[in-house]
Amino acid sequence: MTTPVPEGKILIQFDGMCILCSRTVKFLLKADRKDKFLFQTLQQAGQANSPETVVVIDSDRSYLYFDAVLKIAYELGGFYKLMAVCRLIPSKWRKSIYLWVARNRFRWFGKRVYCYFPTDKERKKFI
């Protein structure tokens, strides 16, 4: 299922059952000073069977795994742009590191009983 993204916005799809992912979204809601990001759970997007990656959609391009993390950091700007140095790591290694964290995230951070539900204040940033 493809979600239309408004012009000038970047959609971040995340695993709504993952506590690490939900905390990251909470951080991004505060850090997004340029008001670029919109959010959607993978479960809501109909991708609940493949929540091992965050998906970032910018215009007609999608980013997955560590490349999605790098895109988010780039768009945040400032200090976060320094994450670009990670592009020096070969793509295969970046993906392997990302998947290692993804496979262990529930053990390390836990899993929600219910899918992430935004507060009234956050709701305008969710599709």
The first five atom37 places (N, CA, C, CB, O) and aatype in JSON, in Angstrom:
{
  "aatype": [12, 16, 16, 14, 19, 14, 6, 7, 11, 9, 10, 9, 5, 13, 3, 7, 12, 4, 9, 10, 4, 15, 1, 16, 19, 11, 13, 10, 10, 11, 0, 3, 1, 11, 3, 11, 13, 10, 13, 5, 16, 10, 5, 5, 0, 7, 5, 0, 2, 15, 14, 6, 16, 19, 19, 19, 9, 3, 15, 3, 1, 15, 18, 10, 18, 13, 3, 0, 19, 10, 11, 9, 0, 18, 6, 10, 7, 7, 13, 18, 11, 10, 12, 0, 19, 4, 1, 10, 9, 14, 15, 11, 17, 1, 11, 15, 9, 18, 10, 17, 19, 0, 1, 2, 1, 13, 1, 17, 13, 7, 11, 1, 19, 18, 4, 18, 13, 14, 16, 3, 11, 6, 1, 11, 11, 13, 9],
  "atom_mask": [
    [1, 1, 1, 1, 1],
    [1, 1, 1, 1, 1],
    [1, 1, 1, 1, 1],
    [1, 1, 1, 1, 1],
    [1, 1, 1, 1, 1],
    [1, 1, 1, 1, 1],
    [1, 1, 1, 1, 1],
    [1, 1, 1, 0, 1],
    [1, 1, 1, 1, 1],
    [1, 1, 1, 1, 1],
    [1, 1, 1, 1, 1],
    [1, 1, 1, 1, 1],
    [1, 1, 1, 1, 1],
    [1, 1, 1, 1, 1],
    [1, 1, 1, 1, 1],
    [1, 1, 1, 0, 1],
    [1, 1, 1, 1, 1],
    [1, 1, 1, 1, 1],
    [1, 1, 1, 1, 1],
    [1, 1, 1, 1, 1],
    [1, 1, 1, 1, 1],
    [1, 1, 1, 1, 1],
    [1, 1, 1, 1, 1],
    [1, 1, 1, 1, 1],
    [1, 1, 1, 1, 1],
    [1, 1, 1, 1, 1],
    [1, 1, 1, 1, 1],
    [1, 1, 1, 1, 1],
    [1, 1, 1, 1, 1],
    [1, 1, 1, 1, 1],
    [1, 1, 1, 1, 1],
    [1, 1, 1, 1, 1],
    [1, 1, 1, 1, 1],
    [1, 1, 1, 1, 1],
    [1, 1, 1, 1, 1],
    [1, 1, 1, 1, 1],
    [1, 1, 1, 1, 1],
    [1, 1, 1, 1, 1],
    [1, 1, 1, 1, 1],
    [1, 1, 1, 1, 1],
    [1, 1, 1, 1, 1],
    [1, 1, 1, 1, 1],
    [1, 1, 1, 1, 1],
    [1, 1, 1, 1, 1],
    [1, 1, 1, 1, 1],
    [1, 1, 1, 0, 1],
    [1, 1, 1, 1, 1],
    [1, 1, 1, 1, 1],
    [1, 1, 1, 1, 1],
    [1, 1, 1, 1, 1],
    [1, 1, 1, 1, 1],
    [1, 1, 1, 1, 1],
    [1, 1, 1, 1, 1],
    [1, 1, 1, 1, 1],
    [1, 1, 1, 1, 1],
    [1, 1, 1, 1, 1],
    [1, 1, 1, 1, 1],
    [1, 1, 1, 1, 1],
    [1, 1, 1, 1, 1],
    [1, 1, 1, 1, 1],
    [1, 1, 1, 1, 1],
    [1, 1, 1, 1, 1],
    [1, 1, 1, 1, 1],
    [1, 1, 1, 1, 1],
    [1, 1, 1, 1, 1],
    [1, 1, 1, 1, 1],
    [1, 1, 1, 1, 1],
    [1, 1, 1, 1, 1],
    [1, 1, 1, 1, 1],
    [1, 1, 1, 1, 1],
    [1, 1, 1, 1, 1],
    [1, 1, 1, 1, 1],
    [1, 1, 1, 1, 1],
    [1, 1, 1, 1, 1],
    [1, 1, 1, 1, 1],
    [1, 1, 1, 1, 1],
    [1, 1, 1, 0, 1],
    [1, 1, 1, 0, 1],
    [1, 1, 1, 1, 1],
    [1, 1, 1, 1, 1],
    [1, 1, 1, 1, 1],
    [1, 1, 1, 1, 1],
    [1, 1, 1, 1, 1],
    [1, 1, 1, 1, 1],
    [1, 1, 1, 1, 1],
    [1, 1, 1, 1, 1],
    [1, 1, 1, 1, 1],
    [1, 1, 1, 1, 1],
    [1, 1, 1, 1, 1],
    [1, 1, 1, 1, 1],
    [1, 1, 1, 1, 1],
    [1, 1, 1, 1, 1],
    [1, 1, 1, 1, 1],
    [1, 1, 1, 1, 1],
    [1, 1, 1, 1, 1],
    [1, 1, 1, 1, 1],
    [1, 1, 1, 1, 1],
    [1, 1, 1, 1, 1],
    [1, 1, 1, 1, 1],
    [1, 1, 1, 1, 1],
    [1, 1, 1, 1, 1],
    [1, 1, 1, 1, 1],
    [1, 1, 1, 1, 1],
    [1, 1, 1, 1, 1],
    [1, 1, 1, 1, 1],
    [1, 1, 1, 1, 1],
    [1, 1, 1, 1, 1],
    [1, 1, 1, 1, 1],
    [1, 1, 1, 1, 1],
    [1, 1, 1, 0, 1],
    [1, 1, 1, 1, 1],
    [1, 1, 1, 1, 1],
    [1, 1, 1, 1, 1],
    [1, 1, 1, 1, 1],
    [1, 1, 1, 1, 1],
    [1, 1, 1, 1, 1],
    [1, 1, 1, 1, 1],
    [1, 1, 1, 1, 1],
    [1, 1, 1, 1, 1],
    [1, 1, 1, 1, 1],
    [1, 1, 1, 1, 1],
    [1, 1, 1, 1, 1],
    [1, 1, 1, 1, 1],
    [1, 1, 1, 1, 1],
    [1, 1, 1, 1, 1],
    [1, 1, 1, 1, 1],
    [1, 1, 1, 1, 1]
  ],
  "atom_positions": [
    [[0.85, -1.18, 0.0], [0.0, 0.0, 0.0], [0.89, 1.24, 0.0], [-0.96, 0.0, 1.22], [1.72, 1.41, 0.89]],
    [[0.72, 2.1, -0.99], [1.5, 3.32, -1.1], [0.72, 4.47, -0.49], [1.86, 3.62, -2.58], [-0.44, 4.71, -0.82]],
    [[1.38, 5.18, 0.4], [0.76, 6.32, 1.06], [1.19, 7.59, 0.36], [1.13, 6.36, 2.57], [2.39, 7.84, 0.22]],
    [[0.24, 8.42, -0.09], [0.62, 9.69, -0.72], [1.25, 10.62, 0.32], [-0.6, 10.37, -1.38], [0.74, 10.78, 1.43]],
    [[2.36, 11.22, -0.06], [3.08, 12.13, 0.84], [2.92, 13.55, 0.3], [4.6, 11.74, 0.95], [3.22, 13.81, -0.86]],
    [[2.44, 14.47, 1.14], [2.29, 15.86, 0.69], [3.64, 16.45, 0.23], [1.71, 16.73, 1.82], [4.7, 16.09, 0.73]],
    [[3.55, 17.34, -0.73], [4.73, 18.02, -1.28], [5.56, 18.65, -0.17], [4.31, 19.09, -2.31], [5.02, 19.32, 0.72]],
    [[6.87, 18.45, -0.22], [7.77, 19.05, 0.75], [7.87, 18.31, 2.07], [0.0, 0.0, 0.0], [8.58, 18.75, 2.98]],
    [[7.18, 17.2, 2.21], [7.2, 16.41, 3.45], [7.93, 15.1, 3.21], [5.77, 16.15, 3.96], [8.05, 14.63, 2.08]],
    [[8.41, 14.51, 4.29], [9.1, 13.23, 4.27], [8.35, 12.31, 5.21], [10.62, 13.37, 4.67], [8.14, 12.65, 6.38]],
    [[7.96, 11.15, 4.71], [7.21, 10.19, 5.51], [8.16, 9.17, 6.12], [6.14, 9.49, 4.67], [8.98, 8.58, 5.43]],
    [[8.03, 8.97, 7.43], [8.8, 7.95, 8.13], [7.82, 6.89, 8.61], [9.62, 8.57, 9.34], [6.94, 7.16, 9.43]],
    [[7.97, 5.68, 8.1], [7.14, 4.55, 8.52], [7.97, 3.7, 9.47], [6.65, 3.7, 7.29], [9.11, 3.36, 9.16]],
    [[7.4, 3.37, 10.62], [8.14, 2.68, 11.67], [7.29, 1.58, 12.29], [8.6, 3.66, 12.75], [6.07, 1.56, 12.13]],
    [[7.94, 0.66, 12.98], [7.25, -0.43, 13.66], [6.6, 0.12, 14.93], [8.23, -1.6, 14.0], [7.29, 0.46, 15.89]],
    [[5.29, 0.2, 14.93], [4.55, 0.76, 16.06], [4.57, -0.1, 17.3], [0.0, 0.0, 0.0], [4.17, 0.36, 18.37]],
    [[5.02, -1.35, 17.2], [5.09, -2.25, 18.36], [6.46, -2.17, 19.04], [4.8, -3.69, 17.92], [6.63, -2.68, 20.15]],
    [[7.4, -1.55, 18.39], [8.79, -1.5, 18.87], [9.01, -0.28, 19.77], [9.77, -1.46, 17.67], [8.77, 0.86, 19.35]],
    [[9.46, -0.52, 20.99], [9.7, 0.58, 21.93], [10.86, 1.46, 21.45], [10.0, 0.03, 23.34], [10.79, 2.68, 21.57]],
    [[11.93, 0.85, 20.92], [13.04, 1.65, 20.38], [12.55, 2.57, 19.27], [14.16, 0.72, 19.85], [12.9, 3.75, 19.24]],
    [[11.74, 2.03, 18.37], [11.22, 2.82, 17.25], [10.32, 3.95, 17.75], [10.45, 1.92, 16.28], [10.43, 5.08, 17.29]],
    [[9.45, 3.64, 18.69], [8.52, 4.64, 19.24], [9.27, 5.76, 19.96], [7.53, 3.98, 20.19], [8.91, 6.93, 19.83]],
    [[10.29, 5.4, 20.7], [11.09, 6.43, 21.39], [11.85, 7.3, 20.39], [12.09, 5.78, 22.37], [12.01, 8.5, 20.59]],
    [[12.3, 6.68, 19.31], [12.98, 7.45, 18.27], [12.01, 8.44, 17.62], [13.57, 6.5, 17.2], [12.38, 9.58, 17.35]],
    [[10.78, 8.0, 17.38], [9.76, 8.9, 16.82], [9.49, 10.04, 17.78], [8.45, 8.13, 16.51], [9.38, 11.2, 17.36]],
    [[9.38, 9.75, 19.07], [9.18, 10.82, 20.07], [10.32, 11.85, 19.98], [9.11, 10.23, 21.52], [10.07, 13.05, 20.02]],
    [[11.56, 11.36, 19.86], [12.71, 12.25, 19.71], [12.57, 13.08, 18.43], [14.02, 11.44, 19.68], [12.78, 14.3, 18.46]],
    [[12.22, 12.43, 17.32], [12.13, 13.13, 16.05], [11.01, 14.18, 16.05], [11.89, 12.13, 14.93], [11.15, 15.22, 15.41]],
    [[9.94, 13.91, 16.75], [8.87, 14.9, 16.86], [9.37, 16.2, 17.49], [7.7, 14.34, 17.68], [8.94, 17.29, 17.11]],
    [[10.28, 16.08, 18.44], [10.85, 17.26, 19.09], [11.96, 17.89, 18.26], [11.38, 16.9, 20.47], [12.1, 19.12, 18.22]],
    [[12.76, 17.06, 17.59], [13.93, 17.54, 16.86], [13.59, 18.1, 15.48], [14.92, 16.41, 16.7], [14.42, 18.8, 14.89]],
    [[12.42, 17.83, 14.97], [12.03, 18.25, 13.62], [11.64, 19.73, 13.61], [10.85, 17.39, 13.1], [10.46, 20.08, 13.49]],
    [[12.61, 20.58, 13.73], [12.36, 22.03, 13.8], [11.93, 22.62, 12.46], [13.61, 22.74, 14.28], [11.32, 23.69, 12.41]],
    [[12.25, 21.91, 11.37], [11.87, 22.39, 10.03], [10.49, 21.88, 9.63], [12.91, 21.96, 9.0], [10.01, 22.2, 8.54]],
    [[9.87, 21.09, 10.48], [8.53, 20.53, 10.23], [8.46, 19.78, 8.91], [7.49, 21.65, 10.24], [7.54, 19.96, 8.12]],
    [[9.46, 18.92, 8.68], [9.53, 18.15, 7.43], [8.89, 16.77, 7.54], [10.98, 18.0, 7.02], [8.39, 16.24, 6.54]],
    [[8.89, 16.19, 8.73], [8.54, 14.79, 8.86], [7.06, 14.55, 9.16], [9.35, 14.18, 9.93], [6.42, 15.28, 9.91]],
    [[6.55, 13.5, 8.54], [5.26, 12.91, 8.87], [5.53, 11.47, 9.27], [4.23, 13.01, 7.66], [6.55, 10.9, 8.87]],
    [[4.65, 10.88, 10.04], [4.89, 9.53, 10.56], [3.7, 8.62, 10.29], [5.19, 9.59, 12.05], [2.56, 9.06, 10.18]],
    [[4.02, 7.34, 10.19], [3.0, 6.32, 10.03], [3.58, 5.0, 10.5], [2.51, 6.23, 8.54], [4.74, 4.68, 10.22]],
    [[2.78, 4.23, 11.24], [3.27, 2.91, 11.64], [3.23, 1.98, 10.43], [2.42, 2.33, 12.82], [2.39, 2.12, 9.55]],
    [[4.15, 1.04, 10.41], [4.15, 0.04, 9.34], [2.86, -0.78, 9.39], [5.38, -0.89, 9.46], [2.35, -1.22, 8.36]],
    [[2.33, -0.97, 10.6], [1.09, -1.72, 10.75], [-0.06, -0.99, 10.05], [0.77, -1.92, 12.25], [-0.88, -1.61, 9.38]],
    [[-0.11, 0.32, 10.21], [-1.16, 1.12, 9.56], [-0.96, 1.15, 8.05], [-1.16, 2.55, 10.13], [-1.93, 1.23, 7.29]],
    [[0.29, 1.09, 7.62], [0.6, 1.13, 6.18], [0.38, -0.22, 5.51], [2.04, 1.59, 5.97], [0.57, -0.35, 4.3]],
    [[-0.02, -1.23, 6.3], [-0.25, -2.55, 5.73], [1.02, -3.36, 5.53], [0.0, 0.0, 0.0], [1.04, -4.3, 4.74]],
    [[2.09, -2.98, 6.24], [3.38, -3.67, 6.12], [3.77, -4.35, 7.42], [4.46, -2.69, 5.69], [4.96, -4.45, 7.74]],
    [[2.79, -4.82, 8.18], [3.05, -5.39, 9.5], [3.87, -6.67, 9.43], [1.75, -5.68, 10.2], [4.48, -7.07, 10.43]],
    [[3.91, -7.31, 8.28], [4.68, -8.56, 8.16], [6.16, -8.32, 7.94], [4.14, -9.38, 7.02], [6.95, -9.26, 8.01]],
    [[6.56, -7.08, 7.69], [7.97, -6.79, 7.46], [8.44, -5.58, 8.26], [8.23, -6.55, 5.98], [8.93, -4.61, 7.68]],
    [[8.29, -5.62, 9.59], [8.68, -4.45, 10.39], [10.16, -4.42, 10.76], [7.85, -4.4, 11.64], [10.53, -3.76, 11.73]],
    [[11.01, -5.12, 10.01], [12.43, -5.14, 10.36], [13.17, -3.9, 9.9], [13.09, -6.36, 9.79], [14.36, -3.76, 10.16]],
    [[12.49, -2.99, 9.21], [13.15, -1.77, 8.77], [12.24, -0.56, 8.91], [13.61, -1.91, 7.33], [11.02, -0.66, 8.82]],
    [[12.87, 0.56, 9.13], [12.17, 1.83, 9.02], [12.15, 2.16, 7.52], [12.86, 2.99, 9.89], [13.1, 1.84, 6.81]],
    [[11.09, 2.79, 7.06], [10.98, 3.19, 5.66], [10.86, 4.71, 5.64], [9.75, 2.5, 4.95], [10.02, 5.29, 6.33]],
    [[11.7, 5.36, 4.84], [11.63, 6.81, 4.67], [11.28, 7.07, 3.21], [13.0, 7.5, 5.08], [11.96, 6.6, 2.3]],
    [[10.2, 7.84, 3.0], [9.75, 8.16, 1.65], [9.86, 9.66, 1.45], [8.29, 7.66, 1.4], [9.23, 10.44, 2.16]],
    [[10.68, 10.05, 0.48], [10.9, 11.45, 0.14], [10.59, 11.61, -1.35], [12.37, 11.92, 0.48], [11.32, 11.09, -2.19]],
    [[9.53, 12.32, -1.66], [9.05, 12.46, -3.04], [8.79, 11.07, -3.62], [10.09, 13.24, -3.92], [7.91, 10.36, -3.14]],
    [[9.54, 10.7, -4.63], [9.32, 9.39, -5.25], [10.43, 8.38, -4.91], [9.23, 9.55, -6.77], [10.56, 7.35, -5.57]],
    [[11.2, 8.68, -3.89], [12.31, 7.79, -3.51], [12.1, 7.23, -2.11], [13.66, 8.55, -3.58], [11.66, 7.95, -1.2]],
    [[12.41, 5.94, -1.94], [12.31, 5.29, -0.64], [13.7, 4.91, -0.14], [11.41, 4.04, -0.72], [14.58, 4.55, -0.92]],
    [[13.87, 5.0, 1.16], [15.12, 4.62, 1.81], [14.79, 3.55, 2.85], [15.83, 5.85, 2.47], [13.79, 3.64, 3.55]],
    [[15.65, 2.54, 2.94], [15.46, 1.44, 3.87], [16.7, 1.23, 4.72], [15.1, 0.14, 3.13], [17.79, 1.68, 4.37]],
    [[16.52, 0.56, 5.84], [17.61, 0.15, 6.72], [18.46, 1.35, 7.15], [18.49, -0.9, 6.03], [17.91, 2.41, 7.47]],
    [[19.76, 1.19, 7.15], [20.66, 2.25, 7.64], [20.57, 3.48, 6.74], [22.11, 1.74, 7.7], [20.77, 4.6, 7.22]],
    [[20.3, 3.3, 5.45], [20.16, 4.45, 4.55], [19.0, 5.34, 4.98], [19.97, 3.98, 3.1], [19.06, 6.56, 4.8]],
    [[17.94, 4.75, 5.53], [16.81, 5.53, 6.05], [17.25, 6.37, 7.25], [15.64, 4.6, 6.45], [16.87, 7.53, 7.37]],
    [[18.06, 5.77, 8.12], [18.58, 6.49, 9.28], [19.45, 7.66, 8.83], [19.39, 5.53, 10.2], [19.35, 8.76, 9.38]],
    [[20.3, 7.42, 7.84], [21.16, 8.49, 7.32], [20.35, 9.61, 6.67], [22.16, 7.91, 6.31], [20.7, 10.78, 6.81]],
    [[19.28, 9.26, 5.98], [18.41, 10.28, 5.36], [17.75, 11.14, 6.44], [17.32, 9.6, 4.46], [17.67, 12.36, 6.3]],
    [[17.27, 10.5, 7.5], [16.65, 11.25, 8.6], [17.66, 12.21, 9.22], [16.08, 10.29, 9.67], [17.35, 13.37, 9.46]],
    [[18.87, 11.72, 9.48], [19.91, 12.55, 10.08], [20.25, 13.73, 9.17], [21.18, 11.71, 10.35], [20.41, 14.86, 9.64]],
    [[20.36, 13.47, 7.89], [20.65, 14.55, 6.93], [19.56, 15.61, 6.95], [20.79, 13.98, 5.51], [19.85, 16.81, 6.96]],
    [[18.31, 15.18, 6.97], [17.19, 16.12, 6.95], [17.06, 16.91, 8.25], [15.9, 15.39, 6.66], [16.57, 18.04, 8.25]],
    [[17.49, 16.3, 9.37], [17.48, 17.04, 10.64], [18.47, 18.2, 10.59], [17.83, 16.11, 11.81], [18.24, 19.25, 11.18]],
    [[19.56, 17.99, 9.87], [20.55, 19.05, 9.7], [21.43, 19.2, 10.93], [0.0, 0.0, 0.0], [21.41, 18.38, 11.84]],
    [[22.2, 20.27, 10.93], [23.09, 20.57, 12.05], [24.04, 19.43, 12.37], [0.0, 0.0, 0.0], [24.61, 18.8, 11.47]],
    [[24.2, 19.19, 13.64], [25.1, 18.16, 14.15], [24.8, 16.77, 13.57], [25.03, 18.12, 15.66], [25.7, 15.96, 13.38]],
    [[23.54, 16.51, 13.32], [23.12, 15.19, 12.84], [23.66, 14.86, 11.46], [21.61, 15.09, 12.83], [23.78, 13.69, 11.1]],
    [[23.99, 15.88, 10.67], [24.55, 15.65, 9.35], [25.9, 14.93, 9.42], [24.71, 16.97, 8.62], [26.34, 14.34, 8.44]],
    [[26.55, 14.98, 10.59], [27.83, 14.28, 10.75], [27.68, 12.77, 10.59], [28.43, 14.6, 12.1], [28.67, 12.07, 10.37]],
    [[26.46, 12.27, 10.71], [26.22, 10.84, 10.5], [26.59, 10.42, 9.09], [24.74, 10.5, 10.78], [26.78, 9.23, 8.82]],
    [[26.7, 11.39, 8.18], [27.06, 11.09, 6.79], [28.39, 10.36, 6.7], [27.11, 12.37, 5.97], [28.65, 9.66, 5.71]],
    [[29.23, 10.5, 7.71], [30.51, 9.78, 7.7], [30.27, 8.27, 7.66], [31.34, 10.16, 8.95], [31.15, 7.52, 7.22]],
    [[29.12, 7.83, 8.1], [28.78, 6.4, 8.06], [28.65, 5.88, 6.64], [27.49, 6.15, 8.82], [28.68, 4.67, 6.42]],
    [[28.51, 6.78, 5.68], [28.45, 6.35, 4.27], [29.79, 5.74, 3.83], [28.09, 7.54, 3.36], [29.84, 5.04, 2.82]],
    [[30.85, 6.0, 4.58], [32.15, 5.4, 4.28], [32.15, 3.89, 4.56], [33.25, 6.09, 5.09], [32.96, 3.15, 4.02]],
    [[31.22, 3.47, 5.41], [31.07, 2.04, 5.7], [30.37, 1.41, 4.5], [30.25, 1.79, 7.04], [29.37, 1.94, 4.03]],
    [[30.89, 0.3, 3.99], [30.24, -0.34, 2.83], [28.76, -0.62, 3.1], [30.97, -1.64, 2.47], [28.38, -0.99, 4.21]],
    [[27.94, -0.46, 2.08], [26.49, -0.62, 2.17], [26.1, -1.97, 2.78], [25.86, -0.47, 0.79], [25.19, -2.03, 3.61]],
    [[26.76, -3.01, 2.38], [26.45, -4.35, 2.9], [26.68, -4.42, 4.41], [27.31, -5.42, 2.18], [25.9, -5.05, 5.12]],
    [[27.74, -3.79, 4.89], [28.03, -3.77, 6.33], [27.0, -2.94, 7.08], [29.44, -3.22, 6.59], [26.54, -3.33, 8.16]],
    [[26.63, -1.77, 6.49], [25.62, -0.91, 7.14], [24.31, -1.68, 7.31], [25.39, 0.38, 6.31], [23.68, -1.62, 8.36]],
    [[23.93, -2.38, 6.27], [22.68, -3.15, 6.34], [22.8, -4.25, 7.39], [22.33, -3.75, 4.97], [21.85, -4.49, 8.14]],
    [[23.93, -4.92, 7.44], [24.14, -5.99, 8.43], [24.06, -5.44, 9.86], [25.51, -6.67, 8.2], [23.44, -6.06, 10.72]],
    [[24.67, -4.3, 10.11], [24.61, -3.67, 11.44], [23.16, -3.33, 11.78], [25.5, -2.38, 11.48], [22.69, -3.6, 12.89]],
    [[22.47, -2.72, 10.82], [21.07, -2.35, 11.05], [20.23, -3.58, 11.38], [20.5, -1.63, 9.81], [19.46, -3.57, 12.34]],
    [[20.38, -4.65, 10.6], [19.59, -5.86, 10.82], [19.93, -6.53, 12.15], [19.81, -6.85, 9.67], [19.06, -7.14, 12.77]],
    [[21.17, -6.43, 12.58], [21.56, -6.99, 13.88], [20.81, -6.27, 15.0], [23.11, -6.88, 14.1], [20.28, -6.91, 15.92]],
    [[20.76, -4.94, 14.93], [20.01, -4.17, 15.92], [18.52, -4.5, 15.81], [20.24, -2.64, 15.73], [17.85, -4.71, 16.82]],
    [[18.0, -4.56, 14.59], [16.57, -4.84, 14.37], [16.17, -6.2, 14.95], [16.24, -4.78, 12.87], [15.1, -6.34, 15.54]],
    [[17.03, -7.2, 14.77], [16.72, -8.54, 15.29], [16.73, -8.59, 16.81], [17.72, -9.56, 14.75], [16.05, -9.43, 17.41]],
    [[17.47, -7.71, 17.44], [17.63, -7.74, 18.91], [16.85, -6.65, 19.64], [19.08, -7.61, 19.25], [16.88, -6.6, 20.87]],
    [[16.16, -5.78, 18.92], [15.53, -4.61, 19.54], [14.49, -4.97, 20.58], [14.9, -3.75, 18.49], [14.38, -4.28, 21.6]],
    [[13.72, -6.02, 20.37], [12.7, -6.4, 21.36], [13.35, -6.94, 22.63], [11.74, -7.45, 20.77], [12.86, -6.69, 23.73]],
    [[14.43, -7.67, 22.48], [15.14, -8.21, 23.64], [15.79, -7.08, 24.44], [16.21, -9.22, 23.2], [15.77, -7.11, 25.67]],
    [[16.36, -6.1, 23.76], [17.06, -5.01, 24.43], [16.13, -3.92, 24.96], [18.04, -4.39, 23.49], [16.37, -3.39, 26.05]],
    [[15.08, -3.59, 24.23], [14.23, -2.45, 24.59], [12.8, -2.83, 24.94], [14.22, -1.47, 23.46], [12.08, -2.03, 25.54]],
    [[12.37, -4.02, 24.57], [11.02, -4.47, 24.85], [10.09, -4.25, 23.68], [0.0, 0.0, 0.0], [10.46, -3.67, 22.66]],
    [[8.87, -4.72, 23.87], [7.85, -4.63, 22.83], [6.56, -4.1, 23.46], [7.61, -6.01, 22.15], [6.2, -4.49, 24.57]],
    [[5.88, -3.23, 22.75], [4.62, -2.67, 23.22], [3.53, -3.75, 23.2], [4.21, -1.46, 22.36], [3.56, -4.66, 22.38]],
    [[2.58, -3.62, 24.1], [1.42, -4.49, 24.1], [0.47, -4.06, 22.98], [0.7, -4.46, 25.48], [-0.16, -4.9, 22.33]],
    [[0.37, -2.73, 22.77], [-0.47, -2.16, 21.73], [0.39, -1.31, 20.81], [-1.63, -1.33, 22.34], [1.44, -0.81, 21.21]],
    [[-0.06, -1.15, 19.59], [0.64, -0.33, 18.62], [0.72, 1.12, 19.11], [-0.05, -0.41, 17.24], [-0.18, 1.59, 19.8]],
    [[1.79, 1.81, 18.74], [1.99, 3.22, 19.12], [0.78, 4.06, 18.72], [3.27, 3.78, 18.47], [0.27, 3.94, 17.61]],
    [[0.32, 4.9, 19.64], [-0.82, 5.77, 19.39], [-0.39, 7.19, 19.74], [-2.08, 5.34, 20.2], [-0.04, 7.47, 20.88]],
    [[-0.41, 8.1, 18.76], [0.05, 9.47, 19.03], [-0.89, 10.23, 19.96], [0.2, 10.24, 17.72], [-2.09, 9.96, 20.02]],
    [[-0.31, 11.17, 20.7], [-1.11, 12.05, 21.55], [-1.88, 13.02, 20.65], [-0.21, 12.82, 22.59], [-1.62, 13.1, 19.45]],
    [[-2.81, 13.75, 21.23], [-3.57, 14.74, 20.45], [-2.64, 15.78, 19.81], [-4.61, 15.45, 21.35], [-2.85, 16.19, 18.67]],
    [[-1.62, 16.18, 20.54], [-0.66, 17.17, 20.04], [0.16, 16.6, 18.87], [0.28, 17.62, 21.18], [0.48, 17.32, 17.93]],
    [[0.5, 15.31, 18.93], [1.31, 14.67, 17.88], [0.49, 14.28, 16.65], [1.99, 13.44, 18.44], [1.06, 14.12, 15.56]],
    [[-0.78, 14.14, 16.8], [-1.65, 13.57, 15.75], [-1.53, 14.29, 14.41], [-3.08, 13.6, 16.2], [-1.67, 13.65, 13.37]],
    [[-1.29, 15.6, 14.4], [-1.19, 16.33, 13.13], [0.03, 15.9, 12.31], [-1.12, 17.82, 13.4], [0.09, 16.18, 11.11]],
    [[0.98, 15.24, 12.94], [2.2, 14.78, 12.25], [2.07, 13.33, 11.77], [3.41, 14.92, 13.18], [3.03, 12.77, 11.23]],
    [[0.91, 12.73, 11.96], [0.71, 11.34, 11.57], [-0.28, 11.22, 10.43], [0.24, 10.52, 12.76], [-1.27, 11.94, 10.36]],
    [[0.01, 10.29, 9.55], [-0.88, 10.01, 8.42], [-1.73, 8.81, 8.8], [-0.08, 9.75, 7.09], [-2.56, 8.37, 8.01]]
  ]
}
